[in-house]
Amino acid sequence: MPWCAPCVEAAPKLVALYDTYRERGFEIVGIDTLDTREKVSAFIAEHKMAWAQTMEPEKGPIQTLYRVNGFPTYFIIGRDGTIVAAGTGNTDLDREVRAALGGR
């Protein structure tokens, strides 16, 4: 999210995680709120984010369902579809992703 300083700071880390783990089944789905499509598209291009990205209004159905109260919020979902980790901007995503992938 271009308006969110912690999200901007996290972008390069997410790109690195994606590049490292995508061949092992790791995927990212980004969800933006409070931005225009043009700003989101420019942010994606600038940071070379190669994963699926969508938008929804503030307090939209995904944010409501997953009880998102701050940004960035992360959910690591295991191969069986269950949430194996959840956190905010200070989450050690590399550790959580490795654990979800079975330490591989």
Jmol script that loads the backbone (N, CA, C; Angstrom):
load data "model"
ATOM      1  N   MET A   1       0.832  -1.162   0.000  1.00  0.00           N
ATOM      2  CA  MET A   1       0.000   0.000   0.000  1.00  0.00           C
ATOM      3  C   MET A   1       0.887   1.240   0.000  1.00  0.00           C
ATOM      4  N   PRO A   2       0.829   1.998  -1.021  1.00  0.00           N
ATOM      5  CA  PRO A   2       1.704   3.166  -1.126  1.00  0.00           C
ATOM      6  C   PRO A   2       1.573   4.167   0.011  1.00  0.00           C
ATOM      7  N   TRP A   3       0.411   4.274   0.662  1.00  0.00           N
ATOM      8  CA  TRP A   3       0.216   5.249   1.735  1.00  0.00           C
ATOM      9  C   TRP A   3       0.747   4.752   3.078  1.00  0.00           C
ATOM     10  N   CYS A   4       1.076   3.481   3.176  1.00  0.00           N
ATOM     11  CA  CYS A   4       1.444   2.823   4.431  1.00  0.00           C
ATOM     12  C   CYS A   4       2.961   2.642   4.500  1.00  0.00           C
ATOM     13  N   ALA A   5       3.633   3.437   5.355  1.00  0.00           N
ATOM     14  CA  ALA A   5       5.098   3.373   5.441  1.00  0.00           C
ATOM     15  C   ALA A   5       5.610   1.965   5.787  1.00  0.00           C
ATOM     16  N   PRO A   6       5.018   1.238   6.749  1.00  0.00           N
ATOM     17  CA  PRO A   6       5.495  -0.120   7.017  1.00  0.00           C
ATOM     18  C   PRO A   6       5.289  -1.065   5.823  1.00  0.00           C
ATOM     19  N   CYS A   7       4.236  -0.831   5.038  1.00  0.00           N
ATOM     20  CA  CYS A   7       4.001  -1.658   3.844  1.00  0.00           C
ATOM     21  C   CYS A   7       5.073  -1.386   2.790  1.00  0.00           C
ATOM     22  N   VAL A   8       5.410  -0.121   2.617  1.00  0.00           N
ATOM     23  CA  VAL A   8       6.460   0.256   1.664  1.00  0.00           C
ATOM     24  C   VAL A   8       7.782  -0.365   2.104  1.00  0.00           C
ATOM     25  N   GLU A   9       8.064  -0.308   3.401  1.00  0.00           N
ATOM     26  CA  GLU A   9       9.296  -0.896   3.932  1.00  0.00           C
ATOM     27  C   GLU A   9       9.323  -2.407   3.739  1.00  0.00           C
ATOM     28  N   ALA A  10       8.168  -3.062   3.828  1.00  0.00           N
ATOM     29  CA  ALA A  10       8.093  -4.520   3.704  1.00  0.00           C
ATOM     30  C   ALA A  10       8.185  -5.006   2.262  1.00  0.00           C
ATOM     31  N   ALA A  11       7.892  -4.157   1.302  1.00  0.00           N
ATOM     32  CA  ALA A  11       7.830  -4.584  -0.103  1.00  0.00           C
ATOM     33  C   ALA A  11       9.092  -5.302  -0.573  1.00  0.00           C
ATOM     34  N   PRO A  12      10.294  -4.759  -0.380  1.00  0.00           N
ATOM     35  CA  PRO A  12      11.481  -5.483  -0.845  1.00  0.00           C
ATOM     36  C   PRO A  12      11.676  -6.833  -0.153  1.00  0.00           C
ATOM     37  N   LYS A  13      11.293  -6.915   1.118  1.00  0.00           N
ATOM     38  CA  LYS A  13      11.402  -8.183   1.848  1.00  0.00           C
ATOM     39  C   LYS A  13      10.450  -9.219   1.264  1.00  0.00           C
ATOM     40  N   LEU A  14       9.232  -8.788   0.915  1.00  0.00           N
ATOM     41  CA  LEU A  14       8.274  -9.709   0.312  1.00  0.00           C
ATOM     42  C   LEU A  14       8.752 -10.184  -1.054  1.00  0.00           C
ATOM     43  N   VAL A  15       9.320  -9.279  -1.840  1.00  0.00           N
ATOM     44  CA  VAL A  15       9.858  -9.656  -3.149  1.00  0.00           C
ATOM     45  C   VAL A  15      10.960 -10.697  -2.969  1.00  0.00           C
ATOM     46  N   ALA A  16      11.841 -10.483  -2.009  1.00  0.00           N
ATOM     47  CA  ALA A  16      12.925 -11.442  -1.756  1.00  0.00           C
ATOM     48  C   ALA A  16      12.370 -12.796  -1.313  1.00  0.00           C
ATOM     49  N   LEU A  17      11.382 -12.796  -0.412  1.00  0.00           N
ATOM     50  CA  LEU A  17      10.748 -14.055   0.011  1.00  0.00           C
ATOM     51  C   LEU A  17      10.119 -14.780  -1.166  1.00  0.00           C
ATOM     52  N   TYR A  18       9.415 -14.032  -1.981  1.00  0.00           N
ATOM     53  CA  TYR A  18       8.746 -14.635  -3.136  1.00  0.00           C
ATOM     54  C   TYR A  18       9.775 -15.244  -4.082  1.00  0.00           C
ATOM     55  N   ASP A  19      10.833 -14.509  -4.359  1.00  0.00           N
ATOM     56  CA  ASP A  19      11.868 -15.017  -5.255  1.00  0.00           C
ATOM     57  C   ASP A  19      12.550 -16.257  -4.683  1.00  0.00           C
ATOM     58  N   THR A  20      12.708 -16.304  -3.375  1.00  0.00           N
ATOM     59  CA  THR A  20      13.386 -17.429  -2.721  1.00  0.00           C
ATOM     60  C   THR A  20      12.508 -18.675  -2.642  1.00  0.00           C
ATOM     61  N   TYR A  21      11.232 -18.513  -2.327  1.00  0.00           N
ATOM     62  CA  TYR A  21      10.400 -19.661  -1.987  1.00  0.00           C
ATOM     63  C   TYR A  21       9.307 -20.026  -2.989  1.00  0.00           C
ATOM     64  N   ARG A  22       9.093 -19.254  -4.008  1.00  0.00           N
ATOM     65  CA  ARG A  22       7.961 -19.556  -4.903  1.00  0.00           C
ATOM     66  C   ARG A  22       8.109 -20.900  -5.606  1.00  0.00           C
ATOM     67  N   GLU A  23       9.331 -21.306  -5.912  1.00  0.00           N
ATOM     68  CA  GLU A  23       9.542 -22.611  -6.558  1.00  0.00           C
ATOM     69  C   GLU A  23       9.191 -23.764  -5.613  1.00  0.00           C
ATOM     70  N   ARG A  24       9.070 -23.471  -4.333  1.00  0.00           N
ATOM     71  CA  ARG A  24       8.728 -24.488  -3.335  1.00  0.00           C
ATOM     72  C   ARG A  24       7.245 -24.458  -2.968  1.00  0.00           C
ATOM     73  N   GLY A  25       6.473 -23.654  -3.701  1.00  0.00           N
ATOM     74  CA  GLY A  25       5.035 -23.608  -3.470  1.00  0.00           C
ATOM     75  C   GLY A  25       4.539 -22.386  -2.726  1.00  0.00           C
ATOM     76  N   PHE A  26       5.430 -21.458  -2.401  1.00  0.00           N
ATOM     77  CA  PHE A  26       5.041 -20.242  -1.682  1.00  0.00           C
ATOM     78  C   PHE A  26       4.375 -19.265  -2.639  1.00  0.00           C
ATOM     79  N   GLU A  27       3.239 -18.744  -2.229  1.00  0.00           N
ATOM     80  CA  GLU A  27       2.523 -17.739  -3.026  1.00  0.00           C
ATOM     81  C   GLU A  27       2.147 -16.575  -2.131  1.00  0.00           C
ATOM     82  N   ILE A  28       1.985 -15.436  -2.745  1.00  0.00           N
ATOM     83  CA  ILE A  28       1.519 -14.236  -2.054  1.00  0.00           C
ATOM     84  C   ILE A  28       0.268 -13.749  -2.761  1.00  0.00           C
ATOM     85  N   VAL A  29      -0.699 -13.323  -1.988  1.00  0.00           N
ATOM     86  CA  VAL A  29      -1.851 -12.600  -2.520  1.00  0.00           C
ATOM     87  C   VAL A  29      -1.875 -11.278  -1.765  1.00  0.00           C
ATOM     88  N   GLY A  30      -1.666 -10.195  -2.482  1.00  0.00           N
ATOM     89  CA  GLY A  30      -1.666  -8.876  -1.877  1.00  0.00           C
ATOM     90  C   GLY A  30      -3.043  -8.248  -1.978  1.00  0.00           C
ATOM     91  N   ILE A  31      -3.451  -7.591  -0.916  1.00  0.00           N
ATOM     92  CA  ILE A  31      -4.748  -6.918  -0.901  1.00  0.00           C
ATOM     93  C   ILE A  31      -4.522  -5.480  -0.453  1.00  0.00           C
ATOM     94  N   ASP A  32      -4.895  -4.553  -1.292  1.00  0.00           N
ATOM     95  CA  ASP A  32      -4.708  -3.136  -1.019  1.00  0.00           C
ATOM     96  C   ASP A  32      -6.044  -2.500  -0.677  1.00  0.00           C
ATOM     97  N   THR A  33      -5.973  -1.489   0.146  1.00  0.00           N
ATOM     98  CA  THR A  33      -7.146  -0.690   0.460  1.00  0.00           C
ATOM     99  C   THR A  33      -6.725   0.775   0.548  1.00  0.00           C
ATOM    100  N   LEU A  34      -7.627   1.660   0.305  1.00  0.00           N
ATOM    101  CA  LEU A  34      -7.428   3.103   0.418  1.00  0.00           C
ATOM    102  C   LEU A  34      -6.548   3.718  -0.668  1.00  0.00           C
ATOM    103  N   ASP A  35      -6.281   3.024  -1.743  1.00  0.00           N
ATOM    104  CA  ASP A  35      -5.493   3.571  -2.838  1.00  0.00           C
ATOM    105  C   ASP A  35      -6.293   3.514  -4.128  1.00  0.00           C
ATOM    106  N   THR A  36      -5.822   4.251  -5.114  1.00  0.00           N
ATOM    107  CA  THR A  36      -6.426   4.155  -6.439  1.00  0.00           C
ATOM    108  C   THR A  36      -5.743   3.029  -7.205  1.00  0.00           C
ATOM    109  N   ARG A  37      -6.410   2.528  -8.201  1.00  0.00           N
ATOM    110  CA  ARG A  37      -5.839   1.476  -9.043  1.00  0.00           C
ATOM    111  C   ARG A  37      -4.526   1.941  -9.665  1.00  0.00           C
ATOM    112  N   GLU A  38      -4.455   3.209 -10.055  1.00  0.00           N
ATOM    113  CA  GLU A  38      -3.243   3.750 -10.671  1.00  0.00           C
ATOM    114  C   GLU A  38      -2.074   3.729  -9.690  1.00  0.00           C
ATOM    115  N   LYS A  39      -2.306   4.127  -8.440  1.00  0.00           N
ATOM    116  CA  LYS A  39      -1.243   4.115  -7.433  1.00  0.00           C
ATOM    117  C   LYS A  39      -0.778   2.687  -7.137  1.00  0.00           C
ATOM    118  N   VAL A  40      -1.730   1.766  -7.052  1.00  0.00           N
ATOM    119  CA  VAL A  40      -1.383   0.372  -6.788  1.00  0.00           C
ATOM    120  C   VAL A  40      -0.567  -0.192  -7.945  1.00  0.00           C
ATOM    121  N   SER A  41      -0.997   0.070  -9.166  1.00  0.00           N
ATOM    122  CA  SER A  41      -0.270  -0.424 -10.341  1.00  0.00           C
ATOM    123  C   SER A  41       1.157   0.124 -10.381  1.00  0.00           C
ATOM    124  N   ALA A  42       1.320   1.405 -10.072  1.00  0.00           N
ATOM    125  CA  ALA A  42       2.654   2.013 -10.062  1.00  0.00           C
ATOM    126  C   ALA A  42       3.515   1.393  -8.956  1.00  0.00           C
ATOM    127  N   PHE A  43       2.923   1.147  -7.783  1.00  0.00           N
ATOM    128  CA  PHE A  43       3.648   0.544  -6.663  1.00  0.00           C
ATOM    129  C   PHE A  43       4.107  -0.867  -7.016  1.00  0.00           C
ATOM    130  N   ILE A  44       3.224  -1.639  -7.622  1.00  0.00           N
ATOM    131  CA  ILE A  44       3.553  -3.007  -8.037  1.00  0.00           C
ATOM    132  C   ILE A  44       4.701  -2.997  -9.042  1.00  0.00           C
ATOM    133  N   ALA A  45       4.614  -2.121 -10.025  1.00  0.00           N
ATOM    134  CA  ALA A  45       5.671  -2.034 -11.043  1.00  0.00           C
ATOM    135  C   ALA A  45       6.993  -1.583 -10.436  1.00  0.00           C
ATOM    136  N   GLU A  46       6.948  -0.570  -9.584  1.00  0.00           N
ATOM    137  CA  GLU A  46       8.160  -0.037  -8.966  1.00  0.00           C
ATOM    138  C   GLU A  46       8.900  -1.090  -8.149  1.00  0.00           C
ATOM    139  N   HIS A  47       8.147  -1.925  -7.439  1.00  0.00           N
ATOM    140  CA  HIS A  47       8.752  -2.921  -6.561  1.00  0.00           C
ATOM    141  C   HIS A  47       8.860  -4.303  -7.193  1.00  0.00           C
ATOM    142  N   LYS A  48       8.431  -4.413  -8.448  1.00  0.00           N
ATOM    143  CA  LYS A  48       8.530  -5.678  -9.191  1.00  0.00           C
ATOM    144  C   LYS A  48       7.848  -6.837  -8.462  1.00  0.00           C
ATOM    145  N   MET A  49       6.625  -6.570  -8.043  1.00  0.00           N
ATOM    146  CA  MET A  49       5.828  -7.574  -7.346  1.00  0.00           C
ATOM    147  C   MET A  49       5.134  -8.453  -8.388  1.00  0.00           C
ATOM    148  N   ALA A  50       5.516  -9.724  -8.423  1.00  0.00           N
ATOM    149  CA  ALA A  50       5.046 -10.620  -9.479  1.00  0.00           C
ATOM    150  C   ALA A  50       3.882 -11.513  -9.054  1.00  0.00           C
ATOM    151  N   TRP A  51       3.274 -11.225  -7.937  1.00  0.00           N
ATOM    152  CA  TRP A  51       2.185 -12.069  -7.439  1.00  0.00           C
ATOM    153  C   TRP A  51       0.836 -11.389  -7.646  1.00  0.00           C
ATOM    154  N   ALA A  52      -0.223 -12.156  -7.354  1.00  0.00           N
ATOM    155  CA  ALA A  52      -1.584 -11.639  -7.502  1.00  0.00           C
ATOM    156  C   ALA A  52      -1.827 -10.497  -6.527  1.00  0.00           C
ATOM    157  N   GLN A  53      -2.454  -9.467  -6.993  1.00  0.00           N
ATOM    158  CA  GLN A  53      -2.751  -8.289  -6.167  1.00  0.00           C
ATOM    159  C   GLN A  53      -4.181  -7.865  -6.458  1.00  0.00           C
ATOM    160  N   THR A  54      -4.923  -7.566  -5.410  1.00  0.00           N
ATOM    161  CA  THR A  54      -6.292  -7.108  -5.581  1.00  0.00           C
ATOM    162  C   THR A  54      -6.538  -5.920  -4.656  1.00  0.00           C
ATOM    163  N   MET A  55      -7.706  -5.356  -4.778  1.00  0.00           N
ATOM    164  CA  MET A  55      -8.080  -4.205  -3.955  1.00  0.00           C
ATOM    165  C   MET A  55      -9.456  -4.451  -3.352  1.00  0.00           C
ATOM    166  N   GLU A  56      -9.671  -3.867  -2.198  1.00  0.00           N
ATOM    167  CA  GLU A  56     -10.994  -3.876  -1.602  1.00  0.00           C
ATOM    168  C   GLU A  56     -11.137  -2.631  -0.749  1.00  0.00           C
ATOM    169  N   PRO A  57     -12.366  -2.207  -0.501  1.00  0.00           N
ATOM    170  CA  PRO A  57     -12.564  -1.006   0.321  1.00  0.00           C
ATOM    171  C   PRO A  57     -12.179  -1.274   1.772  1.00  0.00           C
ATOM    172  N   GLU A  58     -11.959  -0.208   2.523  1.00  0.00           N
ATOM    173  CA  GLU A  58     -11.665  -0.347   3.942  1.00  0.00           C
ATOM    174  C   GLU A  58     -12.791  -1.121   4.610  1.00  0.00           C
ATOM    175  N   LYS A  59     -12.417  -2.040   5.478  1.00  0.00           N
ATOM    176  CA  LYS A  59     -13.367  -2.935   6.161  1.00  0.00           C
ATOM    177  C   LYS A  59     -14.143  -3.791   5.164  1.00  0.00           C
ATOM    178  N   GLY A  60     -13.485  -4.130   4.054  1.00  0.00           N
ATOM    179  CA  GLY A  60     -14.091  -4.993   3.043  1.00  0.00           C
ATOM    180  C   GLY A  60     -14.236  -6.413   3.561  1.00  0.00           C
ATOM    181  N   PRO A  61     -14.761  -7.311   2.732  1.00  0.00           N
ATOM    182  CA  PRO A  61     -15.065  -8.666   3.203  1.00  0.00           C
ATOM    183  C   PRO A  61     -13.843  -9.469   3.650  1.00  0.00           C
ATOM    184  N   ILE A  62     -12.705  -9.312   2.986  1.00  0.00           N
ATOM    185  CA  ILE A  62     -11.515 -10.073   3.392  1.00  0.00           C
ATOM    186  C   ILE A  62     -10.974  -9.534   4.711  1.00  0.00           C
ATOM    187  N   GLN A  63     -10.893  -8.203   4.822  1.00  0.00           N
ATOM    188  CA  GLN A  63     -10.422  -7.617   6.080  1.00  0.00           C
ATOM    189  C   GLN A  63     -11.336  -7.977   7.243  1.00  0.00           C
ATOM    190  N   THR A  64     -12.625  -8.005   6.992  1.00  0.00           N
ATOM    191  CA  THR A  64     -13.589  -8.345   8.031  1.00  0.00           C
ATOM    192  C   THR A  64     -13.472  -9.819   8.408  1.00  0.00           C
ATOM    193  N   LEU A  65     -13.430 -10.691   7.414  1.00  0.00           N
ATOM    194  CA  LEU A  65     -13.350 -12.128   7.665  1.00  0.00           C
ATOM    195  C   LEU A  65     -12.108 -12.491   8.463  1.00  0.00           C
ATOM    196  N   TYR A  66     -10.965 -11.883   8.102  1.00  0.00           N
ATOM    197  CA  TYR A  66      -9.702 -12.217   8.759  1.00  0.00           C
ATOM    198  C   TYR A  66      -9.358 -11.275   9.911  1.00  0.00           C
ATOM    199  N   ARG A  67     -10.271 -10.363  10.231  1.00  0.00           N
ATOM    200  CA  ARG A  67     -10.106  -9.436  11.360  1.00  0.00           C
ATOM    201  C   ARG A  67      -8.814  -8.627  11.258  1.00  0.00           C
ATOM    202  N   VAL A  68      -8.599  -8.051  10.096  1.00  0.00           N
ATOM    203  CA  VAL A  68      -7.423  -7.207   9.870  1.00  0.00           C
ATOM    204  C   VAL A  68      -7.678  -5.852  10.523  1.00  0.00           C
ATOM    205  N   ASN A  69      -6.801  -5.479  11.439  1.00  0.00           N
ATOM    206  CA  ASN A  69      -6.952  -4.215  12.160  1.00  0.00           C
ATOM    207  C   ASN A  69      -5.782  -3.272  11.948  1.00  0.00           C
ATOM    208  N   GLY A  70      -4.799  -3.676  11.171  1.00  0.00           N
ATOM    209  CA  GLY A  70      -3.630  -2.851  10.914  1.00  0.00           C
ATOM    210  C   GLY A  70      -2.912  -3.328   9.671  1.00  0.00           C
ATOM    211  N   PHE A  71      -1.993  -2.511   9.219  1.00  0.00           N
ATOM    212  CA  PHE A  71      -1.278  -2.826   7.985  1.00  0.00           C
ATOM    213  C   PHE A  71       0.217  -2.678   8.191  1.00  0.00           C
ATOM    214  N   PRO A  72       1.030  -3.539   7.630  1.00  0.00           N
ATOM    215  CA  PRO A  72       0.643  -4.751   6.918  1.00  0.00           C
ATOM    216  C   PRO A  72       0.278  -5.874   7.899  1.00  0.00           C
ATOM    217  N   THR A  73      -0.613  -6.725   7.481  1.00  0.00           N
ATOM    218  CA  THR A  73      -0.981  -7.919   8.224  1.00  0.00           C
ATOM    219  C   THR A  73      -0.683  -9.108   7.324  1.00  0.00           C
ATOM    220  N   TYR A  74      -0.112 -10.147   7.909  1.00  0.00           N
ATOM    221  CA  TYR A  74       0.277 -11.332   7.148  1.00  0.00           C
ATOM    222  C   TYR A  74      -0.439 -12.564   7.679  1.00  0.00           C
ATOM    223  N   PHE A  75      -0.811 -13.435   6.760  1.00  0.00           N
ATOM    224  CA  PHE A  75      -1.334 -14.748   7.114  1.00  0.00           C
ATOM    225  C   PHE A  75      -0.557 -15.761   6.295  1.00  0.00           C
ATOM    226  N   ILE A  76      -0.001 -16.746   6.962  1.00  0.00           N
ATOM    227  CA  ILE A  76       0.678 -17.845   6.283  1.00  0.00           C
ATOM    228  C   ILE A  76      -0.310 -19.003   6.327  1.00  0.00           C
ATOM    229  N   ILE A  77      -0.687 -19.459   5.164  1.00  0.00           N
ATOM    230  CA  ILE A  77      -1.686 -20.516   5.058  1.00  0.00           C
ATOM    231  C   ILE A  77      -0.992 -21.776   4.558  1.00  0.00           C
ATOM    232  N   GLY A  78      -1.147 -22.848   5.313  1.00  0.00           N
ATOM    233  CA  GLY A  78      -0.499 -24.109   4.980  1.00  0.00           C
ATOM    234  C   GLY A  78      -1.120 -24.775   3.763  1.00  0.00           C
ATOM    235  N   ARG A  79      -0.463 -25.798   3.319  1.00  0.00           N
ATOM    236  CA  ARG A  79      -0.927 -26.529   2.132  1.00  0.00           C
ATOM    237  C   ARG A  79      -2.330 -27.112   2.321  1.00  0.00           C
ATOM    238  N   ASP A  80      -2.716 -27.352   3.578  1.00  0.00           N
ATOM    239  CA  ASP A  80      -4.044 -27.907   3.845  1.00  0.00           C
ATOM    240  C   ASP A  80      -5.115 -26.826   3.986  1.00  0.00           C
ATOM    241  N   GLY A  81      -4.725 -25.550   3.815  1.00  0.00           N
ATOM    242  CA  GLY A  81      -5.685 -24.458   3.864  1.00  0.00           C
ATOM    243  C   GLY A  81      -5.874 -23.829   5.218  1.00  0.00           C
ATOM    244  N   THR A  82      -5.183 -24.313   6.241  1.00  0.00           N
ATOM    245  CA  THR A  82      -5.317 -23.716   7.566  1.00  0.00           C
ATOM    246  C   THR A  82      -4.286 -22.604   7.753  1.00  0.00           C
ATOM    247  N   ILE A  83      -4.640 -21.632   8.574  1.00  0.00           N
ATOM    248  CA  ILE A  83      -3.715 -20.550   8.900  1.00  0.00           C
ATOM    249  C   ILE A  83      -2.701 -21.108   9.891  1.00  0.00           C
ATOM    250  N   VAL A  84      -1.425 -21.093   9.500  1.00  0.00           N
ATOM    251  CA  VAL A  84      -0.374 -21.624  10.364  1.00  0.00           C
ATOM    252  C   VAL A  84       0.365 -20.513  11.102  1.00  0.00           C
ATOM    253  N   ALA A  85       0.233 -19.282  10.628  1.00  0.00           N
ATOM    254  CA  ALA A  85       0.850 -18.136  11.312  1.00  0.00           C
ATOM    255  C   ALA A  85       0.133 -16.873  10.872  1.00  0.00           C
ATOM    256  N   ALA A  86       0.082 -15.921  11.771  1.00  0.00           N
ATOM    257  CA  ALA A  86      -0.504 -14.622  11.470  1.00  0.00           C
ATOM    258  C   ALA A  86       0.274 -13.578  12.239  1.00  0.00           C
ATOM    259  N   GLY A  87       0.390 -12.414  11.653  1.00  0.00           N
ATOM    260  CA  GLY A  87       1.114 -11.360  12.343  1.00  0.00           C
ATOM    261  C   GLY A  87       1.024 -10.045  11.607  1.00  0.00           C
ATOM    262  N   THR A  88       1.745  -9.093  12.150  1.00  0.00           N
ATOM    263  CA  THR A  88       1.771  -7.758  11.572  1.00  0.00           C
ATOM    264  C   THR A  88       3.165  -7.475  11.021  1.00  0.00           C
ATOM    265  N   GLY A  89       3.444  -6.218  10.772  1.00  0.00           N
ATOM    266  CA  GLY A  89       4.688  -5.823  10.140  1.00  0.00           C
ATOM    267  C   GLY A  89       5.957  -6.311  10.801  1.00  0.00           C
ATOM    268  N   ASN A  90       5.918  -6.659  12.090  1.00  0.00           N
ATOM    269  CA  ASN A  90       7.127  -7.112  12.769  1.00  0.00           C
ATOM    270  C   ASN A  90       7.289  -8.627  12.757  1.00  0.00           C
ATOM    271  N   THR A  91       6.490  -9.329  11.992  1.00  0.00           N
ATOM    272  CA  THR A  91       6.551 -10.779  11.893  1.00  0.00           C
ATOM    273  C   THR A  91       7.823 -11.205  11.171  1.00  0.00           C
ATOM    274  N   ASP A  92       8.496 -12.246  11.675  1.00  0.00           N
ATOM    275  CA  ASP A  92       9.657 -12.810  10.998  1.00  0.00           C
ATOM    276  C   ASP A  92       9.135 -13.735   9.896  1.00  0.00           C
ATOM    277  N   LEU A  93       8.834 -13.141   8.760  1.00  0.00           N
ATOM    278  CA  LEU A  93       8.209 -13.889   7.675  1.00  0.00           C
ATOM    279  C   LEU A  93       9.095 -15.001   7.142  1.00  0.00           C
ATOM    280  N   ASP A  94      10.391 -14.775   7.047  1.00  0.00           N
ATOM    281  CA  ASP A  94      11.280 -15.808   6.529  1.00  0.00           C
ATOM    282  C   ASP A  94      11.193 -17.063   7.389  1.00  0.00           C
ATOM    283  N   ARG A  95      11.250 -16.897   8.692  1.00  0.00           N
ATOM    284  CA  ARG A  95      11.142 -18.036   9.606  1.00  0.00           C
ATOM    285  C   ARG A  95       9.790 -18.731   9.473  1.00  0.00           C
ATOM    286  N   GLU A  96       8.719 -17.945   9.417  1.00  0.00           N
ATOM    287  CA  GLU A  96       7.373 -18.511   9.331  1.00  0.00           C
ATOM    288  C   GLU A  96       7.155 -19.265   8.007  1.00  0.00           C
ATOM    289  N   VAL A  97       7.656 -18.695   6.917  1.00  0.00           N
ATOM    290  CA  VAL A  97       7.502 -19.354   5.611  1.00  0.00           C
ATOM    291  C   VAL A  97       8.303 -20.658   5.585  1.00  0.00           C
ATOM    292  N   ARG A  98       9.540 -20.628   6.077  1.00  0.00           N
ATOM    293  CA  ARG A  98      10.349 -21.850   6.128  1.00  0.00           C
ATOM    294  C   ARG A  98       9.640 -22.925   6.944  1.00  0.00           C
ATOM    295  N   ALA A  99       9.071 -22.535   8.073  1.00  0.00           N
ATOM    296  CA  ALA A  99       8.363 -23.507   8.919  1.00  0.00           C
ATOM    297  C   ALA A  99       7.154 -24.067   8.188  1.00  0.00           C
ATOM    298  N   ALA A 100       6.405 -23.215   7.500  1.00  0.00           N
ATOM    299  CA  ALA A 100       5.218 -23.668   6.778  1.00  0.00           C
ATOM    300  C   ALA A 100       5.584 -24.612   5.630  1.00  0.00           C
ATOM    301  N   LEU A 101       6.762 -24.407   5.063  1.00  0.00           N
ATOM    302  CA  LEU A 101       7.215 -25.251   3.964  1.00  0.00           C
ATOM    303  C   LEU A 101       7.953 -26.496   4.484  1.00  0.00           C
ATOM    304  N   GLY A 102       7.873 -26.717   5.762  1.00  0.00           N
ATOM    305  CA  GLY A 102       8.509 -27.905   6.340  1.00  0.00           C
ATOM    306  C   GLY A 102      10.017 -27.765   6.502  1.00  0.00           C
ATOM    307  N   GLY A 103      10.469 -26.517   6.682  1.00  0.00           N
ATOM    308  CA  GLY A 103      11.893 -26.299   6.895  1.00  0.00           C
ATOM    309  C   GLY A 103      12.742 -26.449   5.655  1.00  0.00           C
ATOM    310  N   ARG A 104      12.098 -26.629   4.495  1.00  0.00           N
ATOM    311  CA  ARG A 104      12.861 -26.849   3.258  1.00  0.00           C
ATOM    312  C   ARG A 104      13.481 -25.582   2.758  1.00  0.00           C
TER     313      ARG A 104
END
end "model"
wireframe off; spacefill off
backbone 0.3
color backbone group
